[in-house]
């Protein structure tokens, strides 16, 4: 005698239930929320690398300009520095670069964050001068 097995039992495969998947997602979410505050300083530090690299590039361009003209340039176009599009304008740059002072004796350039990386209300600011002295003026 042949036994009939229902179709739903015959083709049933092993899988996770919706409840099990939701429990795992909730646990992962809780772990991310617990880890996020400790990761914020690392995120800020990584983003500050952009400012440092851009200011070092400005320093190099200003030195070249000085050797050719015996003075430092007061604007970024004068040294052929092209500001990347800021994130607020649909680009990828997190820092606005500007030359705040320049004459025959020296220059000072500044990188100001347009994003508050850790949400504390402070926007990161870095400066560099003619002596390649790179300083973090406002930490984030």
N, CA, C and O atoms as CSV, one atom per row, in Angstrom:
chain,resi,resn,atom,element,x,y,z
A,1,UNK,N,N,0.821,-1.163,0.000
A,1,UNK,CA,C,0.000,0.000,0.000
A,1,UNK,C,C,0.877,1.243,0.000
A,1,UNK,O,O,1.820,1.346,0.785
A,2,UNK,N,N,0.573,2.158,-0.858
A,2,UNK,CA,C,1.353,3.370,-1.018
A,2,UNK,C,C,0.810,4.473,-0.125
A,2,UNK,O,O,-0.396,4.713,-0.067
A,3,UNK,N,N,1.723,5.138,0.569
A,3,UNK,CA,C,1.320,6.200,1.487
A,3,UNK,C,C,1.460,7.545,0.784
A,3,UNK,O,O,2.496,7.817,0.177
A,4,UNK,N,N,0.461,8.367,0.856
A,4,UNK,CA,C,0.495,9.681,0.241
A,4,UNK,C,C,1.017,10.709,1.238
A,4,UNK,O,O,0.507,10.838,2.351
A,5,UNK,N,N,2.058,11.445,0.804
A,5,UNK,CA,C,2.636,12.501,1.646
A,5,UNK,C,C,2.194,13.839,1.059
A,5,UNK,O,O,2.313,14.061,-0.147
A,6,UNK,N,N,1.685,14.731,1.909
A,6,UNK,CA,C,1.257,16.041,1.397
A,6,UNK,C,C,2.421,16.769,0.719
A,6,UNK,O,O,3.578,16.583,1.095
A,7,UNK,N,N,2.111,17.590,-0.272
A,7,UNK,CA,C,3.112,18.317,-1.047
A,7,UNK,C,C,3.912,19.259,-0.152
A,7,UNK,O,O,5.122,19.397,-0.330
A,8,UNK,N,N,3.254,19.906,0.803
A,8,UNK,CA,C,3.949,20.865,1.656
A,8,UNK,C,C,5.010,20.192,2.515
A,8,UNK,O,O,6.013,20.831,2.831
A,9,UNK,N,N,4.842,18.955,2.900
A,9,UNK,CA,C,5.816,18.231,3.708
A,9,UNK,C,C,6.909,17.658,2.823
A,9,UNK,O,O,8.074,17.622,3.220
A,10,UNK,N,N,6.554,17.219,1.653
A,10,UNK,CA,C,7.493,16.575,0.749
A,10,UNK,C,C,8.607,17.532,0.293
A,10,UNK,O,O,9.762,17.119,0.200
A,11,UNK,N,N,8.286,18.781,0.012
A,11,UNK,CA,C,9.249,19.746,-0.514
A,11,UNK,C,C,9.717,20.761,0.528
A,11,UNK,O,O,10.254,21.806,0.162
A,12,UNK,N,N,9.535,20.493,1.746
A,12,UNK,CA,C,9.913,21.425,2.795
A,12,UNK,C,C,11.432,21.394,2.987
A,12,UNK,O,O,12.026,20.332,3.169
A,13,UNK,N,N,12.040,22.569,2.943
A,13,UNK,CA,C,13.482,22.649,3.158
A,13,UNK,C,C,13.760,23.329,4.487
A,13,UNK,O,O,12.919,24.044,5.032
A,14,UNK,N,N,14.966,23.087,4.995
A,14,UNK,CA,C,15.337,23.691,6.264
A,14,UNK,C,C,15.659,25.160,6.038
A,14,UNK,O,O,16.382,25.513,5.107
A,15,UNK,N,N,15.113,26.010,6.899
A,15,UNK,CA,C,15.347,27.447,6.789
A,15,UNK,C,C,15.086,28.095,8.139
A,15,UNK,O,O,14.553,27.478,9.061
A,16,UNK,N,N,15.477,29.358,8.222
A,16,UNK,CA,C,15.213,30.115,9.441
A,16,UNK,C,C,13.820,30.712,9.371
A,16,UNK,O,O,13.331,31.052,8.293
A,17,UNK,N,N,13.196,30.836,10.508
A,17,UNK,CA,C,11.876,31.479,10.543
A,17,UNK,C,C,12.074,32.978,10.583
A,17,UNK,O,O,13.166,33.459,10.887
A,18,UNK,N,N,11.042,33.705,10.284
A,18,UNK,CA,C,11.086,35.166,10.307
A,18,UNK,C,C,11.435,35.670,11.707
A,18,UNK,O,O,12.174,36.644,11.851
A,19,UNK,N,N,10.923,35.033,12.704
A,19,UNK,CA,C,11.200,35.427,14.084
A,19,UNK,C,C,12.689,35.285,14.404
A,19,UNK,O,O,13.276,36.170,15.026
A,20,UNK,N,N,13.294,34.189,13.985
A,20,UNK,CA,C,14.713,33.985,14.241
A,20,UNK,C,C,15.568,35.042,13.544
A,20,UNK,O,O,16.528,35.549,14.125
A,21,UNK,N,N,15.226,35.371,12.316
A,21,UNK,CA,C,15.960,36.392,11.576
A,21,UNK,C,C,15.813,37.746,12.257
A,21,UNK,O,O,16.795,38.478,12.382
A,22,UNK,N,N,14.609,38.094,12.699
A,22,UNK,CA,C,14.394,39.380,13.372
A,22,UNK,C,C,15.156,39.459,14.687
A,22,UNK,O,O,15.694,40.517,15.014
A,23,UNK,N,N,15.218,38.392,15.436
A,23,UNK,CA,C,15.965,38.391,16.698
A,23,UNK,C,C,17.451,38.643,16.429
A,23,UNK,O,O,18.082,39.417,17.149
A,24,UNK,N,N,18.011,38.008,15.412
A,24,UNK,CA,C,19.417,38.213,15.068
A,24,UNK,C,C,19.660,39.657,14.646
A,24,UNK,O,O,20.660,40.252,15.048
A,25,UNK,N,N,18.768,40.233,13.844
A,25,UNK,CA,C,18.916,41.626,13.416
A,25,UNK,C,C,18.844,42.587,14.598
A,25,UNK,O,O,19.590,43.566,14.641
A,26,UNK,N,N,17.973,42.326,15.540
A,26,UNK,CA,C,17.867,43.173,16.728
A,26,UNK,C,C,19.146,43.100,17.554
A,26,UNK,O,O,19.627,44.122,18.042
A,27,UNK,N,N,19.694,41.915,17.711
A,27,UNK,CA,C,20.945,41.755,18.460
A,27,UNK,C,C,22.086,42.503,17.775
A,27,UNK,O,O,22.874,43.174,18.442
A,28,UNK,N,N,22.180,42.393,16.459
A,28,UNK,CA,C,23.223,43.109,15.712
A,28,UNK,C,C,23.040,44.613,15.872
A,28,UNK,O,O,24.021,45.333,16.059
A,29,UNK,N,N,21.812,45.097,15.804
A,29,UNK,CA,C,21.537,46.522,15.987
A,29,UNK,C,C,21.970,47.020,17.351
A,29,UNK,O,O,22.555,48.097,17.461
A,30,UNK,N,N,21.694,46.257,18.382
A,30,UNK,CA,C,22.088,46.639,19.736
A,30,UNK,C,C,23.610,46.686,19.853
A,30,UNK,O,O,24.157,47.606,20.462
A,31,UNK,N,N,24.290,45.710,19.279
A,31,UNK,CA,C,25.751,45.703,19.319
A,31,UNK,C,C,26.352,46.902,18.592
A,31,UNK,O,O,27.341,47.473,19.051
A,32,UNK,N,N,25.765,47.285,17.466
A,32,UNK,CA,C,26.241,48.459,16.726
A,32,UNK,C,C,26.039,49.718,17.564
A,32,UNK,O,O,26.933,50.561,17.634
A,33,UNK,N,N,24.889,49.855,18.193
A,33,UNK,CA,C,24.639,51.025,19.037
A,33,UNK,C,C,25.594,51.096,20.221
A,33,UNK,O,O,25.978,52.187,20.641
A,34,UNK,N,N,25.972,49.968,20.753
A,34,UNK,CA,C,26.922,49.950,21.865
A,34,UNK,C,C,28.335,50.317,21.399
A,34,UNK,O,O,29.081,50.968,22.130
A,35,UNK,N,N,28.695,49.905,20.200
A,35,UNK,CA,C,30.050,50.133,19.689
A,35,UNK,C,C,30.226,51.526,19.081
A,35,UNK,O,O,31.349,52.028,19.036
A,36,UNK,N,N,29.164,52.155,18.619
A,36,UNK,CA,C,29.261,53.415,17.888
A,36,UNK,C,C,29.954,54.531,18.666
A,36,UNK,O,O,30.815,55.194,18.087
A,37,UNK,N,N,29.641,54.785,19.936
A,37,UNK,CA,C,30.331,55.869,20.647
A,37,UNK,C,C,31.848,55.678,20.725
A,37,UNK,O,O,32.592,56.657,20.681
A,38,UNK,N,N,32.305,54.455,20.838
A,38,UNK,CA,C,33.746,54.230,20.900
A,38,UNK,C,C,34.401,54.345,19.522
A,38,UNK,O,O,35.616,54.523,19.433
A,39,UNK,N,N,33.620,54.248,18.453
A,39,UNK,CA,C,34.167,54.361,17.100
A,39,UNK,C,C,34.217,55.799,16.591
A,39,UNK,O,O,34.940,56.080,15.635
A,40,UNK,N,N,33.474,56.710,17.200
A,40,UNK,CA,C,33.408,58.088,16.709
A,40,UNK,C,C,34.773,58.786,16.681
A,40,UNK,O,O,35.067,59.475,15.705
A,41,UNK,N,N,35.624,58.637,17.715
A,41,UNK,CA,C,36.945,59.271,17.618
A,41,UNK,C,C,37.772,58.736,16.445
A,41,UNK,O,O,38.530,59.483,15.827
A,42,UNK,N,N,37.628,57.465,16.146
A,42,UNK,CA,C,38.356,56.890,15.012
A,42,UNK,C,C,37.856,57.460,13.694
A,42,UNK,O,O,38.638,57.713,12.777
A,43,UNK,N,N,36.555,57.658,13.610
A,43,UNK,CA,C,35.972,58.230,12.396
A,43,UNK,C,C,36.460,59.659,12.209
A,43,UNK,O,O,36.831,60.047,11.101
A,44,UNK,N,N,36.462,60.449,13.288
A,44,UNK,CA,C,36.945,61.831,13.224
A,44,UNK,C,C,38.410,61.882,12.818
A,44,UNK,O,O,38.807,62.720,12.009
A,45,UNK,N,N,39.213,60.983,13.383
A,45,UNK,CA,C,40.638,60.947,13.063
A,45,UNK,C,C,40.863,60.593,11.592
A,45,UNK,O,O,41.727,61.171,10.935
A,46,UNK,N,N,40.095,59.657,11.092
A,46,UNK,CA,C,40.219,59.266,9.685
A,46,UNK,C,C,39.824,60.413,8.759
A,46,UNK,O,O,40.468,60.643,7.736
A,47,UNK,N,N,38.765,61.127,9.122
A,47,UNK,CA,C,38.326,62.257,8.293
A,47,UNK,C,C,39.345,63.392,8.326
A,47,UNK,O,O,39.502,64.108,7.337
A,48,UNK,N,N,40.046,63.568,9.461
A,48,UNK,CA,C,41.045,64.632,9.582
A,48,UNK,C,C,42.220,64.403,8.633
A,48,UNK,O,O,42.931,65.349,8.294
A,49,UNK,N,N,42.430,63.185,8.210
A,49,UNK,CA,C,43.498,62.882,7.260
A,49,UNK,C,C,43.297,63.668,5.969
A,49,UNK,O,O,44.263,64.111,5.346
A,50,UNK,N,N,42.051,63.837,5.575
A,50,UNK,CA,C,41.746,64.629,4.369
A,50,UNK,C,C,42.277,66.048,4.525
A,50,UNK,O,O,42.914,66.572,3.611
A,51,UNK,N,N,42.022,66.676,5.669
A,51,UNK,CA,C,42.471,68.047,5.908
A,51,UNK,C,C,43.992,68.128,5.881
A,51,UNK,O,O,44.552,69.033,5.262
A,52,UNK,N,N,44.659,67.200,6.538
A,52,UNK,CA,C,46.118,67.208,6.598
A,52,UNK,C,C,46.730,67.085,5.204
A,52,UNK,O,O,47.648,67.826,4.850
A,53,UNK,N,N,46.213,66.146,4.421
A,53,UNK,CA,C,46.764,65.944,3.078
A,53,UNK,C,C,46.538,67.156,2.183
A,53,UNK,O,O,47.425,67.552,1.428
A,54,UNK,N,N,45.353,67.740,2.270
A,54,UNK,CA,C,45.061,68.911,1.442
A,54,UNK,C,C,45.938,70.095,1.834
A,54,UNK,O,O,46.437,70.815,0.968
A,55,UNK,N,N,46.130,70.301,3.143
A,55,UNK,CA,C,46.972,71.410,3.593
A,55,UNK,C,C,48.442,71.186,3.236
A,55,UNK,O,O,49.145,72.142,2.911
A,56,UNK,N,N,48.906,69.971,3.290
A,56,UNK,CA,C,50.283,69.684,2.878
A,56,UNK,C,C,50.463,69.944,1.385
A,56,UNK,O,O,51.525,70.383,0.944
A,57,UNK,N,N,49.427,69.670,0.624
A,57,UNK,CA,C,49.467,69.973,-0.816
A,57,UNK,C,C,49.510,71.484,-1.032
A,57,UNK,O,O,50.269,71.966,-1.874
A,58,UNK,N,N,48.707,72.232,-0.284
A,58,UNK,CA,C,48.732,73.695,-0.372
A,58,UNK,C,C,50.127,74.208,-0.017
A,58,UNK,O,O,50.646,75.106,-0.681
A,59,UNK,N,N,50.732,73.642,1.024
A,59,UNK,CA,C,52.086,74.040,1.415
A,59,UNK,C,C,53.059,73.859,0.253
A,59,UNK,O,O,53.848,74.756,-0.043
A,60,UNK,N,N,53.006,72.716,-0.396
A,60,UNK,CA,C,53.906,72.439,-1.521
A,60,UNK,C,C,53.685,73.429,-2.658
A,60,UNK,O,O,54.642,73.938,-3.240
A,61,UNK,N,N,52.420,73.699,-2.973
A,61,UNK,CA,C,52.107,74.645,-4.045
A,61,UNK,C,C,52.545,76.066,-3.684
A,61,UNK,O,O,53.049,76.796,-4.537
A,62,UNK,N,N,52.354,76.455,-2.432
A,62,UNK,CA,C,52.770,77.794,-1.984
A,62,UNK,C,C,54.292,77.940,-2.057
A,62,UNK,O,O,54.788,78.990,-2.464
A,63,UNK,N,N,55.040,76.901,-1.669
A,63,UNK,CA,C,56.501,76.965,-1.742
A,63,UNK,C,C,56.955,77.126,-3.194
A,63,UNK,O,O,57.853,77.916,-3.482
A,64,UNK,N,N,56.339,76.384,-4.097
A,64,UNK,CA,C,56.685,76.516,-5.517
A,64,UNK,C,C,56.379,77.918,-6.022
A,64,UNK,O,O,57.171,78.512,-6.753
A,65,UNK,N,N,55.223,78.441,-5.627
A,65,UNK,CA,C,54.833,79.797,-6.026
A,65,UNK,C,C,55.836,80.817,-5.480
A,65,UNK,O,O,56.211,81.762,-6.174
A,66,UNK,N,N,56.265,80.616,-4.229
A,66,UNK,CA,C,57.221,81.532,-3.604
A,66,UNK,C,C,58.552,81.537,-4.350
A,66,UNK,O,O,59.137,82.600,-4.558
A,67,UNK,N,N,59.035,80.367,-4.754
A,67,UNK,CA,C,60.304,80.302,-5.468
A,67,UNK,C,C,60.240,81.012,-6.815
A,67,UNK,O,O,61.247,81.538,-7.289
A,68,UNK,N,N,59.073,81.031,-7.428
A,68,UNK,CA,C,58.916,81.695,-8.720
A,68,UNK,C,C,58.631,83.187,-8.596
A,68,UNK,O,O,59.038,83.961,-9.461
A,69,UNK,N,N,57.933,83.609,-7.526
A,69,UNK,CA,C,57.454,84.988,-7.426
A,69,UNK,C,C,57.977,85.771,-6.219
A,69,UNK,O,O,57.643,86.946,-6.064
A,70,UNK,N,N,58.770,85.159,-5.381
A,70,UNK,CA,C,59.322,85.785,-4.176
A,70,UNK,C,C,58.256,86.296,-3.212
A,70,UNK,O,O,58.509,87.218,-2.436
A,71,UNK,N,N,57.105,85.719,-3.257
A,71,UNK,CA,C,56.029,86.000,-2.300
A,71,UNK,C,C,55.044,84.842,-2.347
A,71,UNK,O,O,55.039,84.044,-3.284
A,72,UNK,N,N,54.216,84.768,-1.324
A,72,UNK,CA,C,53.211,83.713,-1.262
A,72,UNK,C,C,51.905,84.214,-1.867
A,72,UNK,O,O,51.608,85.408,-1.821
A,73,UNK,N,N,51.137,83.306,-2.428
A,73,UNK,CA,C,49.869,83.657,-3.075
A,73,UNK,C,C,48.749,83.822,-2.052
A,73,UNK,O,O,48.698,83.115,-1.046
A,74,UNK,N,N,47.854,84.768,-2.330
A,74,UNK,CA,C,46.734,85.019,-1.428
A,74,UNK,C,C,45.479,84.241,-1.800
A,74,UNK,O,O,44.507,84.228,-1.045
A,75,UNK,N,N,45.498,83.595,-2.956
A,75,UNK,CA,C,44.311,82.812,-3.319
A,75,UNK,C,C,44.717,81.457,-3.886
A,75,UNK,O,O,45.825,81.274,-4.390
A,76,UNK,N,N,43.796,80.529,-3.788
A,76,UNK,CA,C,44.060,79.150,-4.200
A,76,UNK,C,C,44.264,79.023,-5.700
A,76,UNK,O,O,45.038,78.176,-6.148
A,77,UNK,N,N,43.584,79.850,-6.483
A,77,UNK,CA,C,43.743,79.777,-7.934
A,77,UNK,C,C,45.144,80.206,-8.354
A,77,UNK,O,O,45.680,79.709,-9.345
A,78,UNK,N,N,45.732,81.124,-7.605
A,78,UNK,CA,C,47.084,81.590,-7.906
A,78,UNK,C,C,48.117,80.484,-7.805
A,78,UNK,O,O,49.132,80.525,-8.501
A,79,UNK,N,N,47.883,79.505,-6.959
A,79,UNK,CA,C,48.819,78.380,-6.812
A,79,UNK,C,C,48.312,77.125,-7.529
A,79,UNK,O,O,48.895,76.049,-7.396
A,80,UNK,N,N,47.241,77.270,-8.278
A,80,UNK,CA,C,46.631,76.173,-9.048
A,80,UNK,C,C,46.085,75.058,-8.165
A,80,UNK,O,O,46.163,73.881,-8.517
A,81,UNK,N,N,45.533,75.438,-7.018
A,81,UNK,CA,C,44.884,74.467,-6.142
A,81,UNK,C,C,43.404,74.441,-6.473
A,81,UNK,O,O,42.747,75.482,-6.510
A,82,UNK,N,N,42.886,73.253,-6.712
A,82,UNK,CA,C,41.471,73.112,-7.037
A,82,UNK,C,C,40.747,72.467,-5.862
A,82,UNK,O,O,40.996,71.312,-5.515
A,83,UNK,N,N,39.846,73.238,-5.258
A,83,UNK,CA,C,39.044,72.730,-4.135
A,83,UNK,C,C,38.069,71.682,-4.661
A,83,UNK,O,O,37.312,71.930,-5.599
A,84,UNK,N,N,38.103,70.518,-4.042
A,84,UNK,CA,C,37.144,69.476,-4.419
A,84,UNK,C,C,35.742,69.930,-4.026
A,84,UNK,O,O,35.580,70.746,-3.119
A,85,UNK,N,N,34.741,69.405,-4.704
A,85,UNK,CA,C,33.361,69.729,-4.360
A,85,UNK,C,C,33.044,69.249,-2.956
A,85,UNK,O,O,33.338,68.108,-2.597
A,86,UNK,N,N,32.443,70.127,-2.164
A,86,UNK,CA,C,32.099,69.795,-0.790
A,86,UNK,C,C,30.893,68.864,-0.744
A,86,UNK,O,O,30.088,68.823,-1.675
A,87,UNK,N,N,30.780,68.120,0.348
A,87,UNK,CA,C,29.653,67.197,0.494
A,87,UNK,C,C,28.328,67.947,0.485
A,87,UNK,O,O,27.309,67.403,0.057
A,88,UNK,N,N,28.334,69.184,0.952
A,88,UNK,CA,C,27.104,69.987,0.942
A,88,UNK,C,C,26.684,70.379,-0.472
A,88,UNK,O,O,25.547,70.794,-0.699
A,89,UNK,N,N,27.614,70.244,-1.420
A,89,UNK,CA,C,27.334,70.566,-2.823
A,89,UNK,C,C,27.238,69.314,-3.682
A,89,UNK,O,O,27.232,69.393,-4.910
A,90,UNK,N,N,27.165,68.163,-3.034
A,90,UNK,CA,C,27.056,66.905,-3.771
A,90,UNK,C,C,28.394,66.260,-4.074
A,90,UNK,O,O,28.451,65.289,-4.828
A,91,UNK,N,N,29.475,66.781,-3.502
A,91,UNK,CA,C,30.802,66.217,-3.735
A,91,UNK,C,C,31.227,65.289,-2.611
A,91,UNK,O,O,30.397,64.738,-1.888
A,92,UNK,N,N,32.538,65.127,-2.477
A,92,UNK,CA,C,33.075,64.202,-1.480
A,92,UNK,C,C,33.938,64.869,-0.422
A,92,UNK,O,O,34.286,64.227,0.568
A,93,UNK,N,N,34.295,66.138,-0.598
A,93,UNK,CA,C,35.190,66.820,0.340
A,93,UNK,C,C,34.450,67.205,1.617
A,93,UNK,O,O,33.334,67.721,1.570
A,94,UNK,N,N,35.085,66.947,2.751
A,94,UNK,CA,C,34.520,67.291,4.058
A,94,UNK,C,C,35.118,68.577,4.630
A,94,UNK,O,O,34.647,69.077,5.651
A,95,UNK,N,N,36.153,69.114,3.979
A,95,UNK,CA,C,36.841,70.305,4.472
A,95,UNK,C,C,36.891,71.384,3.405
A,95,UNK,O,O,37.142,71.109,2.232
A,96,UNK,N,N,36.649,72.614,3.830
A,96,UNK,CA,C,36.808,73.774,2.950
A,96,UNK,C,C,38.204,74.328,3.180
A,96,UNK,O,O,38.576,74.647,4.309
A,97,UNK,N,N,38.973,74.441,2.107
A,97,UNK,CA,C,40.347,74.920,2.179
A,97,UNK,C,C,40.383,76.392,1.779
A,97,UNK,O,O,39.751,76.796,0.803
A,98,UNK,N,N,41.134,77.196,2.552
A,98,UNK,CA,C,41.273,78.613,2.227
A,98,UNK,C,C,42.619,79.127,2.716
A,98,UNK,O,O,43.191,78.603,3.671
A,99,UNK,N,N,43.114,80.159,2.046
A,99,UNK,CA,C,44.330,80.836,2.492
A,99,UNK,C,C,43.871,82.058,3.280
A,99,UNK,O,O,43.185,82.925,2.740
A,100,UNK,N,N,44.243,82.125,4.535
A,100,UNK,CA,C,43.740,83.214,5.379
A,100,UNK,C,C,44.727,84.375,5.497
A,100,UNK,O,O,44.352,85.471,5.915
A,101,UNK,N,N,45.996,84.135,5.129
A,101,UNK,CA,C,46.994,85.204,5.186
A,101,UNK,C,C,48.163,84.831,4.288
A,101,UNK,O,O,48.610,83.685,4.284
A,102,UNK,N,N,48.658,85.805,3.527
A,102,UNK,CA,C,49.825,85.564,2.673
A,102,UNK,C,C,50.506,86.885,2.346
A,102,UNK,O,O,49.839,87.873,2.036
A,103,UNK,N,N,51.816,86.901,2.413
A,103,UNK,CA,C,52.624,88.055,2.019
A,103,UNK,C,C,54.016,87.553,1.648
A,103,UNK,O,O,54.187,86.366,1.367
A,104,UNK,N,N,55.023,88.449,1.644
A,104,UNK,CA,C,56.374,88.022,1.271
A,104,UNK,C,C,57.058,87.203,2.362
A,104,UNK,O,O,57.997,86.457,2.085
A,105,UNK,N,N,56.595,87.339,3.588
A,105,UNK,CA,C,57.244,86.642,4.697
A,105,UNK,C,C,56.661,85.263,4.975
A,105,UNK,O,O,57.368,84.374,5.448
A,106,UNK,N,N,55.392,85.083,4.689
A,106,UNK,CA,C,54.787,83.788,5.000
A,106,UNK,C,C,53.337,83.689,4.571
A,106,UNK,O,O,52.782,84.607,3.967
A,107,UNK,N,N,52.740,82.565,4.893
A,107,UNK,CA,C,51.329,82.352,4.595
A,107,UNK,C,C,50.727,81.461,5.679
A,107,UNK,O,O,51.438,80.809,6.442
A,108,UNK,N,N,49.421,81.456,5.720
A,108,UNK,CA,C,48.696,80.549,6.605
A,108,UNK,C,C,47.460,80.086,5.854
A,108,UNK,O,O,46.680,80.896,5.354
A,109,UNK,N,N,47.292,78.762,5.780
A,109,UNK,CA,C,46.118,78.176,5.115
A,109,UNK,C,C,45.316,77.412,6.165
A,109,UNK,O,O,45.865,76.906,7.144
A,110,UNK,N,N,44.015,77.341,5.940
A,110,UNK,CA,C,43.112,76.710,6.907
A,110,UNK,C,C,42.196,75.722,6.204
A,110,UNK,O,O,41.741,75.948,5.082
A,111,UNK,N,N,41.938,74.617,6.900
A,111,UNK,CA,C,40.956,73.624,6.458
A,111,UNK,C,C,39.886,73.558,7.541
A,111,UNK,O,O,40.169,73.204,8.685
A,112,UNK,N,N,38.663,73.900,7.174
A,112,UNK,CA,C,37.550,73.911,8.120
A,112,UNK,C,C,36.539,72.843,7.718
A,112,UNK,O,O,36.080,72.802,6.577
A,113,UNK,N,N,36.204,71.989,8.665
A,113,UNK,CA,C,35.226,70.936,8.391
A,113,UNK,C,C,33.858,71.545,8.163
A,113,UNK,O,O,33.481,72.509,8.830
A,114,UNK,N,N,33.119,70.988,7.231
A,114,UNK,CA,C,31.741,71.436,7.005
A,114,UNK,C,C,30.753,70.447,7.606
A,114,UNK,O,O,29.538,70.624,7.517
A,115,UNK,N,N,31.303,69.396,8.225
A,115,UNK,CA,C,30.496,68.349,8.843
A,115,UNK,C,C,30.975,68.170,10.278
A,115,UNK,O,O,32.179,68.126,10.531
A,116,UNK,N,N,30.047,68.067,11.208
A,116,UNK,CA,C,30.387,67.775,12.599
A,116,UNK,C,C,30.446,66.253,12.726
A,116,UNK,O,O,29.412,65.603,12.877
A,117,UNK,N,N,31.639,65.689,12.666
A,117,UNK,CA,C,31.812,64.245,12.562
A,117,UNK,C,C,31.279,63.473,13.761
A,117,UNK,O,O,30.690,62.406,13.595
A,118,UNK,N,N,31.479,63.997,14.961
A,118,UNK,CA,C,31.034,63.255,16.142
A,118,UNK,C,C,29.801,63.848,16.808
A,118,UNK,O,O,29.382,63.367,17.861
A,119,UNK,N,N,29.212,64.879,16.220
A,119,UNK,CA,C,27.956,65.425,16.714
A,119,UNK,C,C,28.066,66.212,17.999
A,119,UNK,O,O,27.065,66.384,18.694
A,120,UNK,N,N,29.272,66.706,18.349
A,120,UNK,CA,C,29.428,67.455,19.596
A,120,UNK,C,C,29.266,68.963,19.430
A,120,UNK,O,O,29.378,69.703,20.408
A,121,UNK,N,N,29.006,69.428,18.220
A,121,UNK,CA,C,28.804,70.847,17.975
A,121,UNK,C,C,30.067,71.579,17.561
A,121,UNK,O,O,29.997,72.756,17.208
A,122,UNK,N,N,31.224,70.918,17.592
A,122,UNK,CA,C,32.488,71.527,17.173
A,122,UNK,C,C,32.853,71.043,15.779
A,122,UNK,O,O,32.753,69.858,15.464
A,123,UNK,N,N,33.281,71.995,14.951
A,123,UNK,CA,C,33.717,71.671,13.602
A,123,UNK,C,C,35.242,71.722,13.568
A,123,UNK,O,O,35.839,72.731,13.944
A,124,UNK,N,N,35.862,70.655,13.127
A,124,UNK,CA,C,37.304,70.502,13.100
A,124,UNK,C,C,37.962,71.566,12.232
A,124,UNK,O,O,37.491,71.846,11.130
A,125,UNK,N,N,39.069,72.171,12.731
A,125,UNK,CA,C,39.815,73.180,11.978
A,125,UNK,C,C,41.305,72.865,12.082
A,125,UNK,O,O,41.831,72.634,13.171
A,126,UNK,N,N,41.972,72.861,10.932
A,126,UNK,CA,C,43.411,72.649,10.845
A,126,UNK,C,C,44.045,73.829,10.141
A,126,UNK,O,O,43.416,74.449,9.283
A,127,UNK,N,N,45.296,74.153,10.492
A,127,UNK,CA,C,46.032,75.225,9.822
A,127,UNK,C,C,47.459,74.772,9.543
A,127,UNK,O,O,48.019,73.936,10.254
A,128,UNK,N,N,48.037,75.354,8.476
A,128,UNK,CA,C,49.440,75.116,8.129
A,128,UNK,C,C,50.061,76.456,7.760
A,128,UNK,O,O,49.368,77.344,7.263
A,129,UNK,N,N,51.366,76.611,7.998
A,129,UNK,CA,C,52.037,77.862,7.657
A,129,UNK,C,C,53.253,77.602,6.765
A,129,UNK,O,O,53.496,76.473,6.338
A,130,UNK,N,N,54.004,78.661,6.494
A,130,UNK,CA,C,55.152,78.580,5.586
A,130,UNK,C,C,56.266,77.673,6.104
A,130,UNK,O,O,57.133,77.261,5.332
A,131,UNK,N,N,56.256,77.359,7.389
A,131,UNK,CA,C,57.260,76.464,7.962
A,131,UNK,C,C,56.784,75.019,8.013
A,131,UNK,O,O,57.418,74.175,8.646
A,132,UNK,N,N,55.678,74.736,7.353
A,132,UNK,CA,C,55.060,73.402,7.323
A,132,UNK,C,C,54.623,72.964,8.723
A,132,UNK,O,O,54.635,71.779,9.055
A,133,UNK,N,N,54.240,73.945,9.523
A,133,UNK,CA,C,53.755,73.679,10.880
A,133,UNK,C,C,52.256,73.425,10.794
A,133,UNK,O,O,51.465,74.349,10.600
A,134,UNK,N,N,51.882,72.171,10.941
A,134,UNK,CA,C,50.483,71.742,10.821
A,134,UNK,C,C,49.888,71.610,12.216
A,134,UNK,O,O,50.363,70.822,13.033
A,135,UNK,N,N,48.846,72.386,12.476
A,135,UNK,CA,C,48.216,72.398,13.808
A,135,UNK,C,C,46.715,72.164,13.722
A,135,UNK,O,O,46.044,72.649,12.811
A,136,UNK,N,N,46.208,71.415,14.684
A,136,UNK,CA,C,44.770,71.270,14.825
A,136,UNK,C,C,44.303,72.391,15.749
A,136,UNK,O,O,44.603,72.376,16.943
A,137,UNK,N,N,43.575,73.356,15.209
A,137,UNK,CA,C,43.134,74.519,15.959
A,137,UNK,C,C,41.900,74.188,16.801
A,137,UNK,O,O,41.845,74.516,17.986
A,138,UNK,N,N,40.915,73.541,16.185
A,138,UNK,CA,C,39.698,73.130,16.879
A,138,UNK,C,C,39.532,71.629,16.697
A,138,UNK,O,O,39.244,71.166,15.594
A,139,UNK,N,N,39.714,70.861,17.779
A,139,UNK,CA,C,39.524,69.417,17.648
A,139,UNK,C,C,38.041,69.055,17.559
A,139,UNK,O,O,37.179,69.777,18.060
A,140,UNK,N,N,37.768,67.937,16.921
A,140,UNK,CA,C,36.371,67.458,16.839
A,140,UNK,C,C,36.263,66.137,17.556
A,140,UNK,O,O,35.181,65.552,17.614
